[in-house]
Amino acid sequence: MTRPLTAAQRRLIDAADPGTGRLRGTPAQLAALVKRGLAFRHPRPPHDHFLTPAGHRMREAEPEPDPVGTDEQPATGVFAARVGGEPSAPESGPARLREVRGAWQGMLELRRMTNPDGATDRPCGWERSHLVQAAALALEAAGHRPADADGHGGYRVRETPQPEAVAVYEPDGEALRACAATLERAGWQAGEYTEPRTRARYLLASPRRV
């Protein structure tokens, strides 16, 4: 289990620049946030540190009523987009909607800070190394419904043998095309295909480079 944040780490996250997510702290404090996946070190000089999507999500989440911060999810700062078909998934509702929107805004900021030209209309390096989560975040943030635990009634994002590509399944043809449109707006290339064995329609999506 991930250790809870220290009071100092929470203060650093709360004090991050509201527009850019830029952090200020000692090298040890910043390195600890990087290790936890809540911050990243910018590759270009002066190598400042900025919040990751998980860090943005933690900063923007409403504080829990427990004053000692024992609630596991806010303490760890872990956010996972719904890929569809999970055996146990977070409940939908206003709190989840805030988390997803905060994570998506954090992702756009991560694109702006890490893409060489500052572009926010195409995926960044983090997304290319976390394809399933990145595609799922784009879909969930746009309001698409993930499949339930039995794999029914919504999208499912899955890995594929192809490099830099994920498969998106959605039994409803119109909803599948809507998923394709969402991914394309989010900077992905998506084509519709049919599985030879099952005849199921699916999207093959990959991050756009230019």
Residue pairs with C-beta under 8 A, 6 or more apart in sequence:
1 72
1 76
2 36
2 75
2 76
2 78
4 69
4 70
4 75
4 76
5 13
5 36
5 69
5 75
5 77
8 25
8 29
9 29
9 32
9 33
9 38
10 69
12 23
12 24
12 25
12 29
12 30
12 33
13 23
13 33
13 38
13 51
13 55
13 58
13 59
14 59
15 23
15 24
16 22
16 23
16 50
16 51
16 55
16 59
17 23
20 50
20 109
20 113
21 50
21 51
21 55
21 56
21 59
21 106
21 109
21 113
22 48
22 49
22 50
23 30
23 33
23 39
23 48
23 49
23 50
23 51
25 33
25 49
30 39
30 41
30 49
33 39
33 49
33 55
34 40
34 41
34 49
36 77
37 52
37 54
37 77
37 78
38 51
38 52
38 54
38 55
38 58
38 77
39 49
39 50
39 51
39 52
39 55
40 49
40 50
40 52
40 110
40 114
40 126
41 47
41 48
41 49
42 48
42 49
42 50
42 113
42 114
43 114
50 109
50 110
50 113
51 59
51 106
51 109
52 106
52 110
52 126
53 79
53 103
53 104
53 106
53 107
53 110
53 137
54 77
54 78
54 79
54 103
54 106
55 77
55 106
56 102
56 103
56 105
56 106
56 109
57 77
57 79
57 99
57 102
57 103
57 106
58 74
58 77
59 102
60 98
60 102
60 105
61 74
61 98
61 99
61 102
62 95
62 98
63 74
64 71
64 74
69 75
79 99
79 103
80 133
81 100
81 103
81 133
81 136
81 137
81 139
81 140
81 141
82 89
82 90
82 136
82 140
82 146
83 132
83 133
83 136
83 146
83 156
83 157
83 158
84 136
84 146
84 147
84 151
84 154
84 155
84 156
84 157
84 169
85 146
85 147
85 148
85 149
85 150
85 151
85 156
86 146
86 149
87 149
88 149
89 146
89 149
90 96
90 99
100 137
100 140
100 141
101 141
103 137
103 141
104 137
104 138
104 141
107 124
107 126
107 127
107 134
107 137
108 120
110 124
110 126
111 119
111 120
111 122
111 123
111 124
111 127
112 118
112 119
112 120
114 124
114 125
114 126
115 122
115 124
121 187
122 187
122 207
122 208
122 209
122 210
123 134
123 186
123 187
123 188
123 207
123 208
126 134
127 134
127 207
128 134
128 164
128 207
131 159
131 164
131 165
131 166
131 207
132 157
132 158
132 159
132 166
134 207
135 157
135 166
135 168
135 183
135 188
135 205
136 146
136 157
138 182
138 183
138 186
138 188
139 146
139 155
139 157
139 168
139 179
139 182
139 183
140 146
142 182
142 185
142 186
144 154
144 155
144 175
144 178
144 179
144 182
145 153
145 154
145 155
146 154
146 155
146 156
147 153
147 154
147 155
147 156
147 169
148 154
152 171
153 171
154 170
154 175
155 168
155 169
155 170
155 175
155 179
156 168
156 169
156 170
157 166
157 167
157 168
158 166
158 167
158 168
158 169
159 166
159 167
160 166
160 167
160 204
162 204
162 206
164 206
164 207
165 204
165 205
165 206
166 204
166 205
166 206
167 202
167 203
167 204
167 205
168 176
168 179
168 180
168 183
168 190
168 202
168 203
168 205
169 176
169 200
169 202
169 203
170 176
170 179
170 202
170 203
171 200
173 201
176 192
176 201
176 202
176 203
177 192
179 190
179 203
180 190
180 191
180 192
180 203
180 205
183 190
183 203
183 205
184 190
187 207
187 208
188 205
188 206
188 207
188 208
189 205
189 206
189 207
189 208
190 203
190 204
190 205
191 203
191 204
191 205
192 201
192 202
192 203
193 201
193 202
193 203
193 204
194 200
194 201
194 202
195 201
195 202
